[in-house]
Amino acid sequence: MANDPMKQFQIKELIPLDVGGFDASFTNASIYLLAGALIPATLLLMASAKAAVVPGRGQMMGEGLYGFLRKSLEDAAGTDGVKMFLPLITTLFCFILTLNLVGLWGYSFNPNSQIVITASMALIVFFTVIIVGLIKNGLGFFKLFFPSGIPWPLYLIVTPIEIISFFARPLSHSVRLWANIFAGGVLIKVFAGFVPAMMEAGAVGVVGSILPFIMTVALFALKFLVAFLQAYVFTLLTCLYLNDALHAGHH
């Protein structure tokens, strides 16, 4: 069971805690979720603590991150989107990226491999779009389901598709991140497990273990890239969805 690829996803209870019959135990997932919030917050505070006209490396990285996320949000949702949602976008990106990077270390745990975590973030975005959309546009928010510029008889087909697509967003938004992190962890563990298993078979096995070792290294490099890519994809989709809350009539 030492090489069981599913073992890395197990949630382990560290401090049992019962609150009114509700299991609120502190787990290994709790530690990494706290790390996902505290690490980027600490780094950004350190980067901005000694702001100067001629920025140091930390300040440059912080300003670069700010500029990158601001530009992504502005391109998707306009200046109104920047004013309202930049803190949300920054939080999501930094949180997801930190969890993904910390999860690359051996014997660590990535909460993004749990569908309940990614679904929670996706639902936060989903309900933010609905609430802000209704406050900002009133009943005009429902124009989202009636795209402009098409003959009215086609609404009988298009509108149901738009409604289904809208309510399917949390599913696709959460599963995309979860599946990539989960599948990457399983693949690396499987190929890494072949290396010691084949080496036990003698000289021929040692030679044969080179291929799964190379595959493990290649997959780890790919997972490192995916850590950044999936954080960006989740954030970019959030920007696009938030645009609907602000500009439902222009859908």
N, C-alpha and C positions, 0 to 999 in steps of 0.2 A: 504493500500500500504506500510505500515511501515515494514511488513514482506515479501515484495516482494523480492525473492531471486536474481532477475536480477538487482535490484537497485544498488547493490554494484559494478556493472561493468560499470555504467554510467560515461562517461567522461564529466566533468563539466568545462565550460569556466570560468576562473578567471579574466584574463586580456585580453580583446579583442585586437587583433592586425592584421592589414591587410597590407600585403607587396605585392604591385603590383597586387592586385586582388587575392592573395593567402592567405588563412586563416592560420596565424601563431600564433594564440591566445595561451596564456599561460594557461594551464589547470591543473587539479589535477594530470593528468598523467605526466605532465611535472615536477611537484614537486618530484614525486616518482622516475622518471627516473634520475633526478639530484641526488637524495639521493642514488640511486643504484650505481652511479659513485663516488660520494664524500665520502660516508661512508667507503667503503673498501680502497679507496686511502688514506684517513686520518689515518685509523687504521694501514695500512701497513707502512706508513711514520713514525707513532709514534713507531711502533715495531722496525723499523730499525734505528731510530734516535740515540739511545744510545746502539749501538751494542757493545757487550762485549764478552770476551773469555768464561766467565760463564754467559750464557744468562738468562735474566729474563723471566717472564711468557709471556709477549708480544712478545719478540724476539723468544721464543720457538714456539709460535703459528705461527708466521710468517714463521719461518724456516720449521716448520712442513708442512704448506700449500705449500710452495715452493717445498719441497721434494716430497710431495704427487703428485702434478701436474707434476713435472719433470719426476717422475717415470712412471706415466700414459702415458705421451707423448712419453717417450723413448721406452716403451714397444710396443707402437703402431706404431711409425714412426721412431724410431732409433735416433741416436745422431744428425743427420742432422735436424731432426724434432725439437729437443730441441733447436738447435741453431737458427732456423728460426721462430718457432711458439710459443715458451714458453710465450712471452708477450701476444699474442692473446688468448692462452688457459687460462692464469691466469685472463685476463680481463673478458672473457666470464663467467668463473666459479664464480668469485667474484661478478660480476654484477647480474647474474641470482640468485645466492644464497641470496644476499642482498635483492633483490626485493621480493623473496619468503618469507624471514623471516620477513621483514617489513610488508608484506601483511598479516601476521598472526594476527596483532593487530586489535582490534575492530575498525570499522569505517575507516579502512585504505583502500588503493587501491593498487592492484598488477597489474602493466602493463603487466605482463606475461599472464594475463587473456584476453589480446587483441591479436588476431591472427596477426594483423599488426606488432606488436612488435616482436613476436617470428619468424614470416616470414622474417622480416628484418635481424635478426641475422642469420637465416638459409641461406639467400641469400648471406650475407657477406662471410660465410664459403664456399658456393657453388662457387661463382665467384673467391674466393681466390684459391680454388683447381684448377679451370680451368686456371687462369692466371699463377700461379706458375708452374703448370704442363706443360703448353706450353713453358714457359721460360726455365724450367729445362730440359725437354725431347724433345722439338720440336715436330715433327710429331709422335715421339715415344710415346707421351702421349695417342694416340688413340689405343695403344696396350691394354689399359684398357678394351676395348670392345671385345678383342680377347684373352680370357684366354688360356694360354698355356696348353699343355698336353691332348688335346681332338682331336678326328678325325676331319679333315677339313670339311666333309659334315655337321657335327653338328653345325658349325658356322652359318649356315642358320637359325638355331633355337636359338642358344645361344646368338649371337651378338645382334639381336633385343631385346632380353630380357635384356641384359646388358645395352643397350642404354636407354631403358625405365626405368630400375631400377636407372640408374645414374641421369636422369632428374627428377625422382620422389623424389630424396633425399630431396630437400628443403621442399617438402610437408610433408613427413613423419617426418622430423627433426623438423619442426615447430609445426605441429599438436600434436605431442606427448607431448611436454611441455605445449602448450596451453590447450589441453583437460584435462590434469591432474589438472592444476591449476583451470581451469574454473569449472570442475565437482566437485572438492573438495569444492570450495566456495559455490556452489549451495546446495550440500548435507548438509553441516553444517548449512546453513541458514534455510533450510527446517526443519530439526530436531529441531533446536533451536526455531523455530517459534511454534512448537507443545507445548513446555513447558508452556509458558504463556497462550496459547489458552486453554489448558486442565485444567490449574489451575483455570480458571474462571468458570469451570463447577462444582465447589464445592469440597467436601471432596474426592469423588471418582475420580474426575479429578486430584486432587493433588497427589493421590497415583499413578494414571496412568501416570502422567507426569514424574515419576522417570525413566521410560524406555527411552523416547526420550532424557532426560537429560544425562543419561549414554551414549547413542549413540552419543550425541553431543560431550561429552568429549572424547570418543574413536576416533571419526572422527577427532577431533582437534589434538589428539596425532598422528594419522596417517598422517594428513596433515603436521605436523611438520617434520615427517620422509620423506615425499614426497618432502618437500622443499629442503632437502639435496640430496635426491636420483635423482630428476629430473635435478638438477644443474649438478650432476655428469654424468648422462646419456647423457645429451646434450653435455657436454664437451668430454666425451669418444667417442661418435660418431664423433665429430669434429676431434679428434685425428686420428681415423680410416680413415676418409675421406681425411685428410691431407697426410696420408701415400700414398694414390693413386697419389697425386701430385708429390711426391718425388720418388716413386718406381712403376711407372705405368707398367713397363715391367715385374714386378714380381707378377702381379695380378694373 
